[in-house]
Amino acid sequence: DVAAMVHKVFTDRVTFHDGDGTVAPGITVHHIGGHSKGLQSVRVTTARGPVVLASDASHLYSHLDQGKVFPIVYDTQAVVAGYDRLKALAASGQHIVPGHDPDVLKRYPAPRPDLEGWVARLDVAPKA
């Protein structure tokens, strides 16, 4: 996988974004410091509004909701500031998807019944 990615870099099939940037219409990346020095989250325009894929900027819903910080970080203050940035980028708290929370698969519906618990549709509102 690494060799394939390196090959794509040298054949100009990779674009690097340092900080914030636009990947494609309706898809942007945003530097959210803290967990690691160059961490970015992705904001995607959907029919329900902008959804933010937090990645490691917020591992779990409880981190974001309660201001908790994952124990291994580059800069604790930047993590907490990143939570505010995630909230500003999203249409609401229900539009932020943490990077590692198993509850994502419980909150969002699957695109098909056979994918329940495996794949989630983030373009629709979470389950009540």
C-alpha positions as a LaTeX table, in Angstrom:
\begin{tabular}{lrrr}
\hline
Residue & $x$ (\AA) & $y$ (\AA) & $z$ (\AA) \\
\hline
Asp1 & 0.00 & 0.00 & 0.00 \\
Val2 & 2.82 & 2.40 & 0.82 \\
Ala3 & 4.61 & 1.66 & $-2.44$ \\
Ala4 & 1.37 & 2.21 & $-4.39$ \\
Met5 & 0.90 & 5.58 & $-2.69$ \\
Val6 & 4.50 & 6.63 & $-3.35$ \\
His7 & 4.02 & 5.67 & $-7.01$ \\
Lys8 & 0.94 & 7.92 & $-7.17$ \\
Val9 & 2.93 & 10.80 & $-5.67$ \\
Phe10 & 5.58 & 10.50 & $-8.37$ \\
Thr11 & 2.99 & 10.25 & $-11.15$ \\
Asp12 & 1.25 & 13.46 & $-9.97$ \\
Arg13 & $-1.89$ & 11.65 & $-8.82$ \\
Val14 & $-1.69$ & 13.01 & $-5.25$ \\
Thr15 & $-2.40$ & 16.52 & $-4.05$ \\
Phe16 & $-1.12$ & 17.61 & $-0.65$ \\
His17 & $-3.02$ & 20.10 & 1.49 \\
Asp18 & $-1.09$ & 21.91 & 4.19 \\
Gly19 & $-3.69$ & 23.46 & 6.49 \\
Asp20 & $-7.13$ & 24.08 & 5.03 \\
Gly21 & $-8.01$ & 23.35 & 1.43 \\
Thr22 & $-10.60$ & 22.23 & $-1.09$ \\
Val23 & $-10.39$ & 18.65 & $-2.29$ \\
Ala24 & $-13.39$ & 18.80 & $-4.64$ \\
Pro25 & $-16.61$ & 20.84 & $-4.81$ \\
Gly26 & $-18.34$ & 20.37 & $-1.45$ \\
Ile27 & $-15.38$ & 18.58 & 0.17 \\
Thr28 & $-12.86$ & 20.55 & 2.22 \\
Val29 & $-10.08$ & 19.66 & 4.64 \\
His30 & $-9.36$ & 21.68 & 7.77 \\
His31 & $-6.29$ & 21.67 & 10.00 \\
Ile32 & $-7.34$ & 20.68 & 13.51 \\
Gly33 & $-4.23$ & 20.57 & 15.64 \\
Gly34 & $-3.70$ & 18.75 & 18.86 \\
His35 & $-3.75$ & 15.01 & 18.44 \\
Ser36 & $-0.97$ & 15.14 & 15.88 \\
Lys37 & 0.80 & 18.10 & 14.35 \\
Gly38 & $-0.72$ & 18.04 & 10.87 \\
Leu39 & $-4.10$ & 16.44 & 11.55 \\
Gln40 & $-6.95$ & 17.43 & 9.25 \\
Ser41 & $-10.67$ & 16.81 & 9.45 \\
Val42 & $-12.93$ & 16.61 & 6.40 \\
Arg43 & $-16.09$ & 18.66 & 5.86 \\
Val44 & $-18.59$ & 17.30 & 3.33 \\
Thr45 & $-21.64$ & 19.14 & 2.06 \\
Thr46 & $-24.70$ & 16.89 & 2.24 \\
Ala47 & $-28.43$ & 17.37 & 1.80 \\
Arg48 & $-28.75$ & 17.72 & 5.59 \\
Gly49 & $-25.98$ & 20.30 & 5.82 \\
Pro50 & $-22.22$ & 20.16 & 6.26 \\
Val51 & $-21.03$ & 16.99 & 8.01 \\
Val52 & $-17.59$ & 16.99 & 9.61 \\
Leu53 & $-15.59$ & 13.78 & 9.73 \\
Ala54 & $-13.50$ & 14.56 & 12.78 \\
Ser55 & $-10.93$ & 11.78 & 12.36 \\
Asp56 & $-8.61$ & 11.81 & 15.39 \\
Ala57 & $-9.56$ & 15.40 & 16.28 \\
Ser58 & $-12.29$ & 13.73 & 18.35 \\
His59 & $-12.02$ & 10.01 & 18.91 \\
Leu60 & $-15.34$ & 9.63 & 20.71 \\
Tyr61 & $-18.60$ & 11.54 & 21.11 \\
Ser62 & $-17.81$ & 11.91 & 24.83 \\
His63 & $-14.55$ & 13.70 & 24.07 \\
Leu64 & $-16.36$ & 16.38 & 22.13 \\
Asp65 & $-19.43$ & 16.55 & 24.38 \\
Gln66 & $-17.53$ & 16.64 & 27.69 \\
Gly67 & $-14.28$ & 18.28 & 26.63 \\
Lys68 & $-12.30$ & 15.12 & 27.32 \\
Val69 & $-8.92$ & 14.63 & 25.67 \\
Phe70 & $-7.49$ & 11.38 & 24.32 \\
Pro71 & $-4.47$ & 10.46 & 26.50 \\
Ile72 & $-1.94$ & 10.55 & 23.66 \\
Val73 & $-1.78$ & 13.99 & 22.06 \\
Tyr74 & 0.70 & 16.46 & 20.64 \\
Asp75 & $-0.87$ & 19.57 & 22.23 \\
Thr76 & $-3.71$ & 19.37 & 24.77 \\
Gln77 & $-4.78$ & 23.01 & 24.39 \\
Ala78 & $-4.96$ & 22.63 & 20.62 \\
Val79 & $-7.19$ & 19.55 & 21.04 \\
Val80 & $-9.71$ & 21.53 & 23.08 \\
Ala81 & $-9.53$ & 24.47 & 20.63 \\
Gly82 & $-10.06$ & 21.93 & 17.85 \\
Tyr83 & $-13.38$ & 20.92 & 19.39 \\
Asp84 & $-14.59$ & 24.49 & 18.95 \\
Arg85 & $-13.38$ & 24.48 & 15.36 \\
Leu86 & $-15.21$ & 21.23 & 14.60 \\
Lys87 & $-18.41$ & 22.70 & 16.05 \\
Ala88 & $-18.00$ & 25.85 & 13.95 \\
Leu89 & $-17.52$ & 23.82 & 10.76 \\
Ala90 & $-20.55$ & 21.59 & 11.33 \\
Ala91 & $-24.21$ & 22.53 & 10.95 \\
Ser92 & $-24.81$ & 21.19 & 14.51 \\
Gly93 & $-23.39$ & 18.72 & 17.00 \\
Gln94 & $-25.29$ & 15.99 & 15.16 \\
His95 & $-23.21$ & 16.81 & 12.08 \\
Ile96 & $-19.86$ & 15.85 & 13.67 \\
Val97 & $-18.71$ & 12.24 & 13.30 \\
Pro98 & $-15.88$ & 11.19 & 15.65 \\
Gly99 & $-13.11$ & 9.03 & 14.29 \\
His100 & $-13.30$ & 5.93 & 16.48 \\
Asp101 & $-16.64$ & 5.79 & 18.29 \\
Pro102 & $-18.54$ & 2.52 & 17.77 \\
Asp103 & $-21.74$ & 4.47 & 18.47 \\
Val104 & $-21.48$ & 5.96 & 14.97 \\
Leu105 & $-22.74$ & 2.65 & 13.60 \\
Lys106 & $-25.57$ & 2.66 & 16.15 \\
Arg107 & $-26.61$ & 6.28 & 15.53 \\
Tyr108 & $-26.64$ & 6.26 & 11.74 \\
Pro109 & $-28.60$ & 3.93 & 9.49 \\
Ala110 & $-26.94$ & 1.47 & 7.17 \\
Pro111 & $-27.45$ & 1.96 & 3.43 \\
Arg112 & $-28.84$ & $-1.62$ & 3.26 \\
Pro113 & $-29.96$ & $-4.09$ & 5.92 \\
Asp114 & $-27.06$ & $-6.46$ & 5.22 \\
Leu115 & $-24.58$ & $-3.67$ & 6.05 \\
Glu116 & $-26.05$ & $-2.86$ & 9.48 \\
Gly117 & $-23.26$ & $-2.48$ & 12.03 \\
Trp118 & $-20.65$ & $-2.28$ & 9.30 \\
Val119 & $-21.41$ & 0.78 & 7.11 \\
Ala120 & $-23.27$ & 3.98 & 7.99 \\
Arg121 & $-24.97$ & 6.63 & 5.92 \\
Leu122 & $-23.75$ & 9.96 & 7.24 \\
Asp123 & $-25.74$ & 12.03 & 4.77 \\
Val124 & $-28.96$ & 11.38 & 6.67 \\
Ala125 & $-29.96$ & 12.40 & 10.19 \\
Pro126 & $-28.88$ & 10.08 & 12.99 \\
Lys127 & $-31.44$ & 7.75 & 14.52 \\
Ala128 & $-33.48$ & 9.16 & 17.38 \\
\hline
\end{tabular}
